[in-house]
Amino acid sequence: MSNKLIAEFMNHEYRCDAHGNTYNNSWDWLMPVVQKCFEVAEHEDDFFAISGNLPYMDSTYKSVVEFIKEHNK
């Protein structure tokens, strides 16, 4: 369901088929999300929470999901 959350954040249609949103295993899909997070971040801590995980796909993905959850509150 996290890919659906990200798709909604990015204003993309969520697809759960083989050609679906693969934010969790593709840097090509995930990096535009990171960029948008940086653009809408209101606090410096938000930027560092994501950027500190950038070398690692799984950690970056989790940080982005947490950022979006907080952003949506």
C-alpha positions as CSV (number, residue, x, y, z in Angstrom):
1,M,0.0,0.0,0.0
2,S,3.0,2.3,0.3
3,N,3.4,2.5,-3.5
4,K,-0.3,3.6,-3.6
5,L,0.4,6.3,-1.1
6,I,3.4,7.5,-3.2
7,A,1.4,7.4,-6.4
8,E,-1.3,9.6,-4.9
9,F,1.4,12.0,-3.6
10,M,2.8,12.2,-7.1
11,N,-0.6,12.6,-8.7
12,H,0.0,9.3,-10.6
13,E,-2.5,6.6,-11.3
14,Y,-1.8,3.6,-9.0
15,R,-1.2,0.4,-10.9
16,C,-0.6,-2.9,-9.1
17,D,0.1,-5.0,-12.3
18,A,3.5,-6.0,-13.7
19,H,3.8,-2.5,-15.3
20,G,2.8,-0.7,-12.1
21,N,4.4,1.8,-9.9
22,T,7.7,0.4,-8.7
23,Y,8.9,3.1,-6.3
24,N,10.2,0.5,-3.9
25,N,12.7,-1.1,-6.3
26,S,13.6,1.5,-8.9
27,W,15.7,4.6,-8.4
28,D,14.2,5.9,-11.7
29,W,10.8,5.8,-10.0
30,L,11.9,6.9,-6.5
31,M,14.1,9.9,-7.2
32,P,11.4,12.1,-8.6
33,V,9.5,11.4,-5.4
34,V,12.5,12.4,-3.4
35,Q,12.7,15.6,-5.4
36,K,9.1,16.4,-4.8
37,C,9.5,15.7,-1.0
38,F,12.4,18.2,-1.0
39,E,10.3,20.8,-2.8
40,V,7.4,20.6,-0.4
41,A,9.4,20.0,2.8
42,E,8.6,22.7,5.4
43,H,11.4,21.8,7.9
44,E,15.1,21.2,7.5
45,D,14.7,18.0,9.5
46,D,12.5,16.6,6.7
47,F,15.3,17.1,4.2
48,F,17.9,15.4,6.3
49,A,15.7,12.5,7.2
50,I,15.5,11.6,3.5
51,S,18.9,12.7,2.3
52,G,20.7,10.8,5.0
53,N,19.3,7.6,3.6
54,L,20.0,8.3,-0.1
55,P,22.8,5.7,-0.5
56,Y,20.3,2.9,0.3
57,M,17.1,2.2,-1.7
58,D,15.2,0.5,1.1
59,S,15.9,3.2,3.7
60,T,15.2,6.0,1.2
61,Y,11.9,4.4,0.3
62,K,10.9,4.1,3.9
63,S,11.9,7.7,4.7
64,V,9.9,8.9,1.8
65,V,6.8,6.9,2.9
66,E,7.1,8.4,6.4
67,F,7.6,11.9,5.1
68,I,4.4,11.5,2.9
69,K,2.4,10.2,5.9
70,E,3.4,13.2,8.0
71,H,2.9,15.6,5.1
72,N,-0.7,14.3,4.6
73,K,-1.7,14.9,8.2
